């Protein structure tokens, strides 16, 4: 059994969101993700892992190629393997609980408009050039 107190594990940084892996079980891991208001993730996917987010506090929007939804405390979102998605925090600090499971968790980033210093990695370019 794994058990965690998300409030005790939270850590915020005004420069970028903070993700902390709390533990692993089988083919998955569990993470606390802490976001300051307005912080935005890269527009990315996980080709070999399913990713689930549960909003504990705060909220924001989750964008995929086909829709954008509002996420508030108590909501959860499931991204199938390979689904592009982007998180944008709303006006309050946000605490998310994330679960990933699959063969391999690394992501592929298509773009990151809110980060002017971001440059695509070779594996990002290769992945999206074949799709």
N, C-alpha and C positions, 0 to 999 in steps of 0.2 A: 504494500500500500504506500502511496505517496500522499502527503497532506501538507498544505502550505497556507500561510496567512498572507494574502496578497497585499494588504495594507503594510505589513511589516517588511515586505520585499520591495516596495515601490522606491524608485529613485528617478528624479527628474533632472533634465539638463536643458537649459534654454537654447543651446546650440544645435541639438539633434535629439531625436527620440532615443530612449534607452530600452533595450531588450535584454532580459536576463533569463537564461535557461535555468529553470528551477530543478529539473530532473528529467530522467529518461525512463521509458518503460517499453519493452519490446521494440517495435519499429517506430517509436514516436518520442517526442519530447514535449514538455510543457514549459511555457514561458510567461513572464509578466512583461508587458510592454507599456511604457510610460511616455505620454505625449503632452507637451506643452501646447497651449492654444495656437492654432494655425499651422502646426507642423504637418508636413505631408510626406508620405512614403514615396519611394520610387514606384513607377508603373511597372510592375513585375509579375512574374509567375514562378511556380515551382513545378518543373516538368515531371518530377518523380515523387511528388508528395502532395497529399491533401492538406489544406490549411484551414483551421477553424479559429474564429475570433469570438470571444464573449466580452461584451462591454460591462464592466463592473461599475465604473464611475465615469461621468463626463459624457462624451459622445462626439459624433462627427458624421462624415459621409464615407461610404465605400462605393467606389466606381469600378465597373467592369466594362468590357466593350459594348455591352448591350443595355446597361442600366446604371443608375446611381440611386442609392438608397440612404435614408437617414438611419443612423444607428444611435440608440440611446441605452441607458442602463437597463440590463435585463435582456437585451437583444443579442443574438449570435448570428454569425455569417459563416457559411461553409463554401470554400473555394475548391472545386475539383482539381485534380492534377492538370497543370498547364493553363489554368484560367488566369488571364491578365487581371490584375486588380491594383487599386491605389487607395490608400487611406488618407483622409484629411480630417484633422482634429477640428472640432468646433471651437466656441469661445471659452471653454473651460478645460482645465487639466483633465486628461483622460487616462484611465487605467483599464487596460485590456488584458484578458487572459487568453493566451494562444496555445493551440495544440497543433502540431504537425506530425503526420505519420506517412510512412512510405519507405522506399528503398534509399532515398538520398534527398536531403532537404534543400540543397543550394538553389538559389533563385537565379533567374535570368531577367535583367532589367532592360526594358524597351526604351524608357525615357525617364527623366527626372527633372521636369521643368522648374521645380522650386529650388534646385541645387545647381547653381551656375558652374560649380567646379566639377560636376560629374562628367566622366568620360566613359563610354562603353568599353567593357572588357572584350577580349577576343571571343570568349565563349558566348557573350551576349550577342555580338555581331553574327557569329556563326549560327546560333540558334534561330534568331529572327530572320536571317536571310533565307532560311530553308522553309519559312512559313508564309 
